[in-house]
Structures are given as C-alpha cells and as structure tokens.
Amino acid sequence: MLDRQVLNHQDNPLPDAVVYLANTRTRAVKSYIIGADGAYHFPELSPNIDYEVYAQFKGQRARPKP
C-alpha cells in the first residue's frame, strides 16, 4: 500500500489536488482526489510492478516519482 501526502513548498496540504499512479509497463493509470489533509493511498499494489506517482494541482503537474 502507498500512503503519502501532497504538500506545497511550505509543507501545507494541497486539498483537491489529484494524484496519479501509473503502471510503468502497461501505462494503466489510477487517480485519487486529495482531501483536506493532503493524504492519499493506493491499496493492494503489487510489489512486482514498477509505478510512477505524480500530482496535479490547479494546472501544475509535479515531476513523476518512481
């Protein structure tokens, strides 16, 4: 399971940001809309698959993280 938060440069949560989880092999993408605390999680991820995670907020996209 992947549990994290989306934060701005001042370490404040970014509610309503969207987090994307992309399977690097199939390019299938799951998304999650962030709540008030900035937290998100993707349960039941396979440890045998590589994923990229990135967030988008008000038209700005963060760089993918492996």
mmCIF file of the N, C-alpha and C atoms, coordinates in Angstrom:
data_MODEL
# 
_entry.id   MODEL 
# 
loop_
_atom_site.group_PDB 
_atom_site.id 
_atom_site.type_symbol 
_atom_site.label_atom_id 
_atom_site.label_alt_id 
_atom_site.label_comp_id 
_atom_site.label_asym_id 
_atom_site.label_entity_id 
_atom_site.label_seq_id 
_atom_site.pdbx_PDB_ins_code 
_atom_site.Cartn_x 
_atom_site.Cartn_y 
_atom_site.Cartn_z 
_atom_site.occupancy 
_atom_site.B_iso_or_equiv 
_atom_site.pdbx_formal_charge 
_atom_site.auth_seq_id 
_atom_site.auth_comp_id 
_atom_site.auth_asym_id 
_atom_site.auth_atom_id 
_atom_site.pdbx_PDB_model_num 
ATOM 1   N N  . MET A 1 1  ? 0.845  -1.163 0.000   1.00 0.00 ? 1  MET A N  1 
ATOM 2   C CA . MET A 1 1  ? 0.000  0.000  0.000   1.00 0.00 ? 1  MET A CA 1 
ATOM 3   C C  . MET A 1 1  ? 0.894  1.230  0.000   1.00 0.00 ? 1  MET A C  1 
ATOM 4   N N  . LEU A 1 2  ? 0.442  2.261  -0.699  1.00 0.00 ? 2  LEU A N  1 
ATOM 5   C CA . LEU A 1 2  ? 1.176  3.516  -0.779  1.00 0.00 ? 2  LEU A CA 1 
ATOM 6   C C  . LEU A 1 2  ? 0.394  4.575  -0.018  1.00 0.00 ? 2  LEU A C  1 
ATOM 7   N N  . ASP A 1 3  ? 0.947  5.097  1.081   1.00 0.00 ? 3  ASP A N  1 
ATOM 8   C CA . ASP A 1 3  ? 0.345  6.172  1.876   1.00 0.00 ? 3  ASP A CA 1 
ATOM 9   C C  . ASP A 1 3  ? 1.278  7.364  1.860   1.00 0.00 ? 3  ASP A C  1 
ATOM 10  N N  . ARG A 1 4  ? 0.795  8.491  1.420   1.00 0.00 ? 4  ARG A N  1 
ATOM 11  C CA . ARG A 1 4  ? 1.616  9.704  1.334   1.00 0.00 ? 4  ARG A CA 1 
ATOM 12  C C  . ARG A 1 4  ? 0.724  10.931 1.468   1.00 0.00 ? 4  ARG A C  1 
ATOM 13  N N  . GLN A 1 5  ? 1.354  12.113 1.351   1.00 0.00 ? 5  GLN A N  1 
ATOM 14  C CA . GLN A 1 5  ? 0.642  13.383 1.348   1.00 0.00 ? 5  GLN A CA 1 
ATOM 15  C C  . GLN A 1 5  ? 1.137  14.244 0.202   1.00 0.00 ? 5  GLN A C  1 
ATOM 16  N N  . VAL A 1 6  ? 0.254  15.108 -0.299  1.00 0.00 ? 6  VAL A N  1 
ATOM 17  C CA . VAL A 1 6  ? 0.634  16.118 -1.279  1.00 0.00 ? 6  VAL A CA 1 
ATOM 18  C C  . VAL A 1 6  ? 0.742  17.428 -0.513  1.00 0.00 ? 6  VAL A C  1 
ATOM 19  N N  . LEU A 1 7  ? 1.949  18.013 -0.536  1.00 0.00 ? 7  LEU A N  1 
ATOM 20  C CA . LEU A 1 7  ? 2.232  19.237 0.212   1.00 0.00 ? 7  LEU A CA 1 
ATOM 21  C C  . LEU A 1 7  ? 2.818  20.304 -0.705  1.00 0.00 ? 7  LEU A C  1 
ATOM 22  N N  . ASN A 1 8  ? 2.611  21.567 -0.336  1.00 0.00 ? 8  ASN A N  1 
ATOM 23  C CA . ASN A 1 8  ? 3.235  22.648 -1.095  1.00 0.00 ? 8  ASN A CA 1 
ATOM 24  C C  . ASN A 1 8  ? 4.641  22.899 -0.554  1.00 0.00 ? 8  ASN A C  1 
ATOM 25  N N  . HIS A 1 9  ? 5.292  23.950 -1.030  1.00 0.00 ? 9  HIS A N  1 
ATOM 26  C CA . HIS A 1 9  ? 6.678  24.239 -0.619  1.00 0.00 ? 9  HIS A CA 1 
ATOM 27  C C  . HIS A 1 9  ? 6.801  24.610 0.859   1.00 0.00 ? 9  HIS A C  1 
ATOM 28  N N  . GLN A 1 10 ? 5.689  25.017 1.468   1.00 0.00 ? 10 GLN A N  1 
ATOM 29  C CA . GLN A 1 10 ? 5.699  25.355 2.894   1.00 0.00 ? 10 GLN A CA 1 
ATOM 30  C C  . GLN A 1 10 ? 5.212  24.175 3.750   1.00 0.00 ? 10 GLN A C  1 
ATOM 31  N N  . ASP A 1 11 ? 5.141  22.993 3.150   1.00 0.00 ? 11 ASP A N  1 
ATOM 32  C CA . ASP A 1 11 ? 4.685  21.769 3.817   1.00 0.00 ? 11 ASP A CA 1 
ATOM 33  C C  . ASP A 1 11 ? 3.236  21.826 4.282   1.00 0.00 ? 11 ASP A C  1 
ATOM 34  N N  . ASN A 1 12 ? 2.393  22.596 3.574   1.00 0.00 ? 12 ASN A N  1 
ATOM 35  C CA . ASN A 1 12 ? 0.959  22.626 3.842   1.00 0.00 ? 12 ASN A CA 1 
ATOM 36  C C  . ASN A 1 12 ? 0.245  21.680 2.873   1.00 0.00 ? 12 ASN A C  1 
ATOM 37  N N  . PRO A 1 13 ? -0.798 20.977 3.325   1.00 0.00 ? 13 PRO A N  1 
ATOM 38  C CA . PRO A 1 13 ? -1.541 20.078 2.436   1.00 0.00 ? 13 PRO A CA 1 
ATOM 39  C C  . PRO A 1 13 ? -2.182 20.838 1.277   1.00 0.00 ? 13 PRO A C  1 
ATOM 40  N N  . LEU A 1 14 ? -2.312 20.161 0.140   1.00 0.00 ? 14 LEU A N  1 
ATOM 41  C CA . LEU A 1 14 ? -2.965 20.742 -1.030  1.00 0.00 ? 14 LEU A CA 1 
ATOM 42  C C  . LEU A 1 14 ? -4.278 20.001 -1.298  1.00 0.00 ? 14 LEU A C  1 
ATOM 43  N N  . PRO A 1 15 ? -5.368 20.405 -0.596  1.00 0.00 ? 15 PRO A N  1 
ATOM 44  C CA . PRO A 1 15 ? -6.647 19.747 -0.841  1.00 0.00 ? 15 PRO A CA 1 
ATOM 45  C C  . PRO A 1 15 ? -7.089 19.962 -2.281  1.00 0.00 ? 15 PRO A C  1 
ATOM 46  N N  . ASP A 1 16 ? -7.781 18.992 -2.815  1.00 0.00 ? 16 ASP A N  1 
ATOM 47  C CA . ASP A 1 16 ? -8.299 18.994 -4.196  1.00 0.00 ? 16 ASP A CA 1 
ATOM 48  C C  . ASP A 1 16 ? -7.244 18.771 -5.260  1.00 0.00 ? 16 ASP A C  1 
ATOM 49  N N  . ALA A 1 17 ? -6.002 18.489 -4.861  1.00 0.00 ? 17 ALA A N  1 
ATOM 50  C CA . ALA A 1 17 ? -5.012 18.054 -5.852  1.00 0.00 ? 17 ALA A CA 1 
ATOM 51  C C  . ALA A 1 17 ? -5.410 16.652 -6.314  1.00 0.00 ? 17 ALA A C  1 
ATOM 52  N N  . VAL A 1 18 ? -4.912 16.242 -7.442  1.00 0.00 ? 18 VAL A N  1 
ATOM 53  C CA . VAL A 1 18 ? -5.175 14.897 -7.959  1.00 0.00 ? 18 VAL A CA 1 
ATOM 54  C C  . VAL A 1 18 ? -3.844 14.165 -8.068  1.00 0.00 ? 18 VAL A C  1 
ATOM 55  N N  . VAL A 1 19 ? -3.792 12.961 -7.519  1.00 0.00 ? 19 VAL A N  1 
ATOM 56  C CA . VAL A 1 19 ? -2.593 12.134 -7.588  1.00 0.00 ? 19 VAL A CA 1 
ATOM 57  C C  . VAL A 1 19 ? -2.847 11.022 -8.604  1.00 0.00 ? 19 VAL A C  1 
ATOM 58  N N  . TYR A 1 20 ? -1.855 10.778 -9.437  1.00 0.00 ? 20 TYR A N  1 
ATOM 59  C CA . TYR A 1 20 ? -1.940 9.729  -10.450 1.00 0.00 ? 20 TYR A CA 1 
ATOM 60  C C  . TYR A 1 20 ? -0.883 8.671  -10.171 1.00 0.00 ? 20 TYR A C  1 
ATOM 61  N N  . LEU A 1 21 ? -1.273 7.427  -10.327 1.00 0.00 ? 21 LEU A N  1 
ATOM 62  C CA . LEU A 1 21 ? -0.370 6.290  -10.161 1.00 0.00 ? 21 LEU A CA 1 
ATOM 63  C C  . LEU A 1 21 ? -0.366 5.538  -11.486 1.00 0.00 ? 21 LEU A C  1 
ATOM 64  N N  . ALA A 1 22 ? 0.785  5.513  -12.160 1.00 0.00 ? 22 ALA A N  1 
ATOM 65  C CA . ALA A 1 22 ? 0.890  4.895  -13.480 1.00 0.00 ? 22 ALA A CA 1 
ATOM 66  C C  . ALA A 1 22 ? 1.733  3.628  -13.406 1.00 0.00 ? 22 ALA A C  1 
ATOM 67  N N  . ASN A 1 23 ? 1.200  2.536  -13.929 1.00 0.00 ? 23 ASN A N  1 
ATOM 68  C CA . ASN A 1 23 ? 1.946  1.289  -14.079 1.00 0.00 ? 23 ASN A CA 1 
ATOM 69  C C  . ASN A 1 23 ? 2.927  1.522  -15.220 1.00 0.00 ? 23 ASN A C  1 
ATOM 70  N N  . THR A 1 24 ? 4.225  1.411  -14.964 1.00 0.00 ? 24 THR A N  1 
ATOM 71  C CA . THR A 1 24 ? 5.221  1.751  -15.985 1.00 0.00 ? 24 THR A CA 1 
ATOM 72  C C  . THR A 1 24 ? 5.255  0.762  -17.144 1.00 0.00 ? 24 THR A C  1 
ATOM 73  N N  . ARG A 1 25 ? 4.743  -0.428 -16.943 1.00 0.00 ? 25 ARG A N  1 
ATOM 74  C CA . ARG A 1 25 ? 4.746  -1.425 -18.018 1.00 0.00 ? 25 ARG A CA 1 
ATOM 75  C C  . ARG A 1 25 ? 3.517  -1.287 -18.910 1.00 0.00 ? 25 ARG A C  1 
ATOM 76  N N  . THR A 1 26 ? 2.326  -1.230 -18.303 1.00 0.00 ? 26 THR A N  1 
ATOM 77  C CA . THR A 1 26 ? 1.091  -1.184 -19.088 1.00 0.00 ? 26 THR A CA 1 
ATOM 78  C C  . THR A 1 26 ? 0.604  0.228  -19.350 1.00 0.00 ? 26 THR A C  1 
ATOM 79  N N  . ARG A 1 27 ? 1.129  1.195  -18.603 1.00 0.00 ? 27 ARG A N  1 
ATOM 80  C CA . ARG A 1 27 ? 0.728  2.608  -18.648 1.00 0.00 ? 27 ARG A CA 1 
ATOM 81  C C  . ARG A 1 27 ? -0.695 2.817  -18.127 1.00 0.00 ? 27 ARG A C  1 
ATOM 82  N N  . ALA A 1 28 ? -1.283 1.807  -17.474 1.00 0.00 ? 28 ALA A N  1 
ATOM 83  C CA . ALA A 1 28 ? -2.585 1.973  -16.828 1.00 0.00 ? 28 ALA A CA 1 
ATOM 84  C C  . ALA A 1 28 ? -2.430 2.977  -15.694 1.00 0.00 ? 28 ALA A C  1 
ATOM 85  N N  . VAL A 1 29 ? -3.419 3.860  -15.530 1.00 0.00 ? 29 VAL A N  1 
ATOM 86  C CA . VAL A 1 29 ? -3.329 4.932  -14.544 1.00 0.00 ? 29 VAL A CA 1 
ATOM 87  C C  . VAL A 1 29 ? -4.529 4.879  -13.602 1.00 0.00 ? 29 VAL A C  1 
ATOM 88  N N  . LYS A 1 30 ? -4.239 5.016  -12.302 1.00 0.00 ? 30 LYS A N  1 
ATOM 89  C CA . LYS A 1 30 ? -5.272 5.177  -11.286 1.00 0.00 ? 30 LYS A CA 1 
ATOM 90  C C  . LYS A 1 30 ? -5.143 6.596  -10.758 1.00 0.00 ? 30 LYS A C  1 
ATOM 91  N N  . SER A 1 31 ? -6.260 7.194  -10.338 1.00 0.00 ? 31 SER A N  1 
ATOM 92  C CA . SER A 1 31 ? -6.194 8.550  -9.799  1.00 0.00 ? 31 SER A CA 1 
ATOM 93  C C  . SER A 1 31 ? -6.902 8.622  -8.455  1.00 0.00 ? 31 SER A C  1 
ATOM 94  N N  . TYR A 1 32 ? -6.536 9.626  -7.672  1.00 0.00 ? 32 TYR A N  1 
ATOM 95  C CA . TYR A 1 32 ? -7.100 9.823  -6.347  1.00 0.00 ? 32 TYR A CA 1 
ATOM 96  C C  . TYR A 1 32 ? -7.170 11.315 -6.090  1.00 0.00 ? 32 TYR A C  1 
ATOM 97  N N  . ILE A 1 33 ? -8.352 11.820 -5.708  1.00 0.00 ? 33 ILE A N  1 
ATOM 98  C CA . ILE A 1 33 ? -8.513 13.230 -5.383  1.00 0.00 ? 33 ILE A CA 1 
ATOM 99  C C  . ILE A 1 33 ? -8.201 13.411 -3.902  1.00 0.00 ? 33 ILE A C  1 
ATOM 100 N N  . ILE A 1 34 ? -7.338 14.357 -3.603  1.00 0.00 ? 34 ILE A N  1 
ATOM 101 C CA . ILE A 1 34 ? -6.845 14.583 -2.255  1.00 0.00 ? 34 ILE A CA 1 
ATOM 102 C C  . ILE A 1 34 ? -7.898 15.291 -1.407  1.00 0.00 ? 34 ILE A C  1 
ATOM 103 N N  . GLY A 1 35 ? -8.012 14.877 -0.147  1.00 0.00 ? 35 GLY A N  1 
ATOM 104 C CA . GLY A 1 35 ? -8.901 15.530 0.808   1.00 0.00 ? 35 GLY A CA 1 
ATOM 105 C C  . GLY A 1 35 ? -8.212 16.696 1.503   1.00 0.00 ? 35 GLY A C  1 
ATOM 106 N N  . ALA A 1 36 ? -8.842 17.212 2.546   1.00 0.00 ? 36 ALA A N  1 
ATOM 107 C CA . ALA A 1 36 ? -8.350 18.397 3.253   1.00 0.00 ? 36 ALA A CA 1 
ATOM 108 C C  . ALA A 1 36 ? -6.985 18.196 3.895   1.00 0.00 ? 36 ALA A C  1 
ATOM 109 N N  . ASP A 1 37 ? -6.666 16.960 4.282   1.00 0.00 ? 37 ASP A N  1 
ATOM 110 C CA . ASP A 1 37 ? -5.383 16.700 4.949   1.00 0.00 ? 37 ASP A CA 1 
ATOM 111 C C  . ASP A 1 37 ? -4.231 16.444 3.974   1.00 0.00 ? 37 ASP A C  1 
ATOM 112 N N  . GLY A 1 38 ? -4.522 16.420 2.678   1.00 0.00 ? 38 GLY A N  1 
ATOM 113 C CA . GLY A 1 38 ? -3.485 16.197 1.679   1.00 0.00 ? 38 GLY A CA 1 
ATOM 114 C C  . GLY A 1 38 ? -3.078 14.746 1.516   1.00 0.00 ? 38 GLY A C  1 
ATOM 115 N N  . ALA A 1 39 ? -3.709 13.842 2.277   1.00 0.00 ? 39 ALA A N  1 
ATOM 116 C CA . ALA A 1 39 ? -3.305 12.434 2.271   1.00 0.00 ? 39 ALA A CA 1 
ATOM 117 C C  . ALA A 1 39 ? -3.961 11.650 1.129   1.00 0.00 ? 39 ALA A C  1 
ATOM 118 N N  . TYR A 1 40 ? -3.242 10.649 0.666   1.00 0.00 ? 40 TYR A N  1 
ATOM 119 C CA . TYR A 1 40 ? -3.786 9.714  -0.326  1.00 0.00 ? 40 TYR A CA 1 
ATOM 120 C C  . TYR A 1 40 ? -3.182 8.347  -0.081  1.00 0.00 ? 40 TYR A C  1 
ATOM 121 N N  . HIS A 1 41 ? -3.848 7.339  -0.581  1.00 0.00 ? 41 HIS A N  1 
ATOM 122 C CA . HIS A 1 41 ? -3.279 5.986  -0.516  1.00 0.00 ? 41 HIS A CA 1 
ATOM 123 C C  . HIS A 1 41 ? -3.825 5.159  -1.669  1.00 0.00 ? 41 HIS A C  1 
ATOM 124 N N  . PHE A 1 42 ? -3.009 4.254  -2.130  1.00 0.00 ? 42 PHE A N  1 
ATOM 125 C CA . PHE A 1 42 ? -3.377 3.297  -3.163  1.00 0.00 ? 42 PHE A CA 1 
ATOM 126 C C  . PHE A 1 42 ? -3.191 1.913  -2.559  1.00 0.00 ? 42 PHE A C  1 
ATOM 127 N N  . PRO A 1 43 ? -4.273 1.244  -2.153  1.00 0.00 ? 43 PRO A N  1 
ATOM 128 C CA . PRO A 1 43 ? -4.146 -0.077 -1.527  1.00 0.00 ? 43 PRO A CA 1 
ATOM 129 C C  . PRO A 1 43 ? -3.885 -1.167 -2.560  1.00 0.00 ? 43 PRO A C  1 
ATOM 130 N N  . GLU A 1 44 ? -3.412 -2.278 -2.066  1.00 0.00 ? 44 GLU A N  1 
ATOM 131 C CA . GLU A 1 44 ? -3.255 -3.503 -2.861  1.00 0.00 ? 44 GLU A CA 1 
ATOM 132 C C  . GLU A 1 44 ? -2.387 -3.331 -4.100  1.00 0.00 ? 44 GLU A C  1 
ATOM 133 N N  . LEU A 1 45 ? -1.235 -2.691 -3.949  1.00 0.00 ? 45 LEU A N  1 
ATOM 134 C CA . LEU A 1 45 ? -0.300 -2.575 -5.059  1.00 0.00 ? 45 LEU A CA 1 
ATOM 135 C C  . LEU A 1 45 ? 0.603  -3.796 -5.094  1.00 0.00 ? 45 LEU A C  1 
ATOM 136 N N  . SER A 1 46 ? 0.890  -4.263 -6.285  1.00 0.00 ? 46 SER A N  1 
ATOM 137 C CA . SER A 1 46 ? 1.771  -5.418 -6.443  1.00 0.00 ? 46 SER A CA 1 
ATOM 138 C C  . SER A 1 46 ? 3.226  -4.999 -6.238  1.00 0.00 ? 46 SER A C  1 
ATOM 139 N N  . PRO A 1 47 ? 3.982  -5.733 -5.430  1.00 0.00 ? 47 PRO A N  1 
ATOM 140 C CA . PRO A 1 47 ? 5.397  -5.407 -5.249  1.00 0.00 ? 47 PRO A CA 1 
ATOM 141 C C  . PRO A 1 47 ? 6.241  -5.756 -6.478  1.00 0.00 ? 47 PRO A C  1 
ATOM 142 N N  . ASN A 1 48 ? 5.654  -6.468 -7.446  1.00 0.00 ? 48 ASN A N  1 
ATOM 143 C CA . ASN A 1 48 ? 6.383  -6.888 -8.648  1.00 0.00 ? 48 ASN A CA 1 
ATOM 144 C C  . ASN A 1 48 ? 6.195  -5.937 -9.825  1.00 0.00 ? 48 ASN A C  1 
ATOM 145 N N  . ILE A 1 49 ? 5.526  -4.826 -9.597  1.00 0.00 ? 49 ILE A N  1 
ATOM 146 C CA . ILE A 1 49 ? 5.257  -3.869 -10.667 1.00 0.00 ? 49 ILE A CA 1 
ATOM 147 C C  . ILE A 1 49 ? 5.875  -2.527 -10.290 1.00 0.00 ? 49 ILE A C  1 
ATOM 148 N N  . ASP A 1 50 ? 6.484  -1.856 -11.268 1.00 0.00 ? 50 ASP A N  1 
ATOM 149 C CA . ASP A 1 50 ? 7.021  -0.519 -11.045 1.00 0.00 ? 50 ASP A CA 1 
ATOM 150 C C  . ASP A 1 50 ? 5.941  0.508  -11.353 1.00 0.00 ? 50 ASP A C  1 
ATOM 151 N N  . TYR A 1 51 ? 5.862  1.529  -10.496 1.00 0.00 ? 51 TYR A N  1 
ATOM 152 C CA . TYR A 1 51 ? 4.865  2.582  -10.649 1.00 0.00 ? 51 TYR A CA 1 
ATOM 153 C C  . TYR A 1 51 ? 5.546  3.940  -10.657 1.00 0.00 ? 51 TYR A C  1 
ATOM 154 N N  . GLU A 1 52 ? 4.904  4.912  -11.297 1.00 0.00 ? 52 GLU A N  1 
ATOM 155 C CA . GLU A 1 52 ? 5.283  6.314  -11.199 1.00 0.00 ? 52 GLU A CA 1 
ATOM 156 C C  . GLU A 1 52 ? 4.124  7.037  -10.534 1.00 0.00 ? 52 GLU A C  1 
ATOM 157 N N  . VAL A 1 53 ? 4.436  7.964  -9.652  1.00 0.00 ? 53 VAL A N  1 
ATOM 158 C CA . VAL A 1 53 ? 3.424  8.740  -8.953  1.00 0.00 ? 53 VAL A CA 1 
ATOM 159 C C  . VAL A 1 53 ? 3.663  10.208 -9.241  1.00 0.00 ? 53 VAL A C  1 
ATOM 160 N N  . TYR A 1 54 ? 2.589  10.931 -9.569  1.00 0.00 ? 54 TYR A N  1 
ATOM 161 C CA . TYR A 1 54 ? 2.708  12.377 -9.735  1.00 0.00 ? 54 TYR A CA 1 
ATOM 162 C C  . TYR A 1 54 ? 1.395  13.035 -9.343  1.00 0.00 ? 54 TYR A C  1 
ATOM 163 N N  . ALA A 1 55 ? 1.485  14.304 -8.978  1.00 0.00 ? 55 ALA A N  1 
ATOM 164 C CA . ALA A 1 55 ? 0.311  15.067 -8.555  1.00 0.00 ? 55 ALA A CA 1 
ATOM 165 C C  . ALA A 1 55 ? 0.101  16.241 -9.495  1.00 0.00 ? 55 ALA A C  1 
ATOM 166 N N  . GLN A 1 56 ? -1.155 16.677 -9.552  1.00 0.00 ? 56 GLN A N  1 
ATOM 167 C CA . GLN A 1 56 ? -1.506 17.835 -10.348 1.00 0.00 ? 56 GLN A CA 1 
ATOM 168 C C  . GLN A 1 56 ? -2.403 18.733 -9.496  1.00 0.00 ? 56 GLN A C  1 
ATOM 169 N N  . PHE A 1 57 ? -2.114 20.038 -9.503  1.00 0.00 ? 57 PHE A N  1 
ATOM 170 C CA . PHE A 1 57 ? -2.876 20.996 -8.706  1.00 0.00 ? 57 PHE A CA 1 
ATOM 171 C C  . PHE A 1 57 ? -2.993 22.297 -9.470  1.00 0.00 ? 57 PHE A C  1 
ATOM 172 N N  . LYS A 1 58 ? -4.218 22.704 -9.727  1.00 0.00 ? 58 LYS A N  1 
ATOM 173 C CA . LYS A 1 58 ? -4.505 23.962 -10.438 1.00 0.00 ? 58 LYS A CA 1 
ATOM 174 C C  . LYS A 1 58 ? -3.687 24.096 -11.713 1.00 0.00 ? 58 LYS A C  1 
ATOM 175 N N  . GLY A 1 59 ? -3.659 23.034 -12.494 1.00 0.00 ? 59 GLY A N  1 
ATOM 176 C CA . GLY A 1 59 ? -2.980 23.057 -13.784 1.00 0.00 ? 59 GLY A CA 1 
ATOM 177 C C  . GLY A 1 59 ? -1.484 22.822 -13.747 1.00 0.00 ? 59 GLY A C  1 
ATOM 178 N N  . GLN A 1 60 ? -0.896 22.735 -12.565 1.00 0.00 ? 60 GLN A N  1 
ATOM 179 C CA . GLN A 1 60 ? 0.544  22.474 -12.460 1.00 0.00 ? 60 GLN A CA 1 
ATOM 180 C C  . GLN A 1 60 ? 0.752  21.015 -12.096 1.00 0.00 ? 60 GLN A C  1 
ATOM 181 N N  . ARG A 1 61 ? 1.698  20.401 -12.782 1.00 0.00 ? 61 ARG A N  1 
ATOM 182 C CA . ARG A 1 61 ? 1.979  18.982 -12.578 1.00 0.00 ? 61 ARG A CA 1 
ATOM 183 C C  . ARG A 1 61 ? 3.371  18.810 -11.999 1.00 0.00 ? 61 ARG A C  1 
ATOM 184 N N  . ALA A 1 62 ? 3.442  17.994 -10.953 1.00 0.00 ? 62 ALA A N  1 
ATOM 185 C CA . ALA A 1 62 ? 4.745  17.674 -10.352 1.00 0.00 ? 62 ALA A CA 1 
ATOM 186 C C  . ALA A 1 62 ? 5.443  16.637 -11.217 1.00 0.00 ? 62 ALA A C  1 
ATOM 187 N N  . ARG A 1 63 ? 6.757  16.575 -11.102 1.00 0.00 ? 63 ARG A N  1 
ATOM 188 C CA . ARG A 1 63 ? 7.519  15.564 -11.828 1.00 0.00 ? 63 ARG A CA 1 
ATOM 189 C C  . ARG A 1 63 ? 7.193  14.179 -11.287 1.00 0.00 ? 63 ARG A C  1 
ATOM 190 N N  . PRO A 1 64 ? 7.095  13.165 -12.164 1.00 0.00 ? 64 PRO A N  1 
ATOM 191 C CA . PRO A 1 64 ? 6.826  11.804 -11.692 1.00 0.00 ? 64 PRO A CA 1 
ATOM 192 C C  . PRO A 1 64 ? 7.928  11.310 -10.762 1.00 0.00 ? 64 PRO A C  1 
ATOM 193 N N  . LYS A 1 65 ? 7.532  10.510 -9.782  1.00 0.00 ? 65 LYS A N  1 
ATOM 194 C CA . LYS A 1 65 ? 8.480  9.883  -8.864  1.00 0.00 ? 65 LYS A CA 1 
ATOM 195 C C  . LYS A 1 65 ? 8.329  8.381  -8.980  1.00 0.00 ? 65 LYS A C  1 
ATOM 196 N N  . PRO A 1 66 ? 9.448  7.682  -9.171  1.00 0.00 ? 66 PRO A N  1 
ATOM 197 C CA . PRO A 1 66 ? 9.360  6.221  -9.269  1.00 0.00 ? 66 PRO A CA 1 
ATOM 198 C C  . PRO A 1 66 ? 9.091  5.596  -7.909  1.00 0.00 ? 66 PRO A C  1 
# 
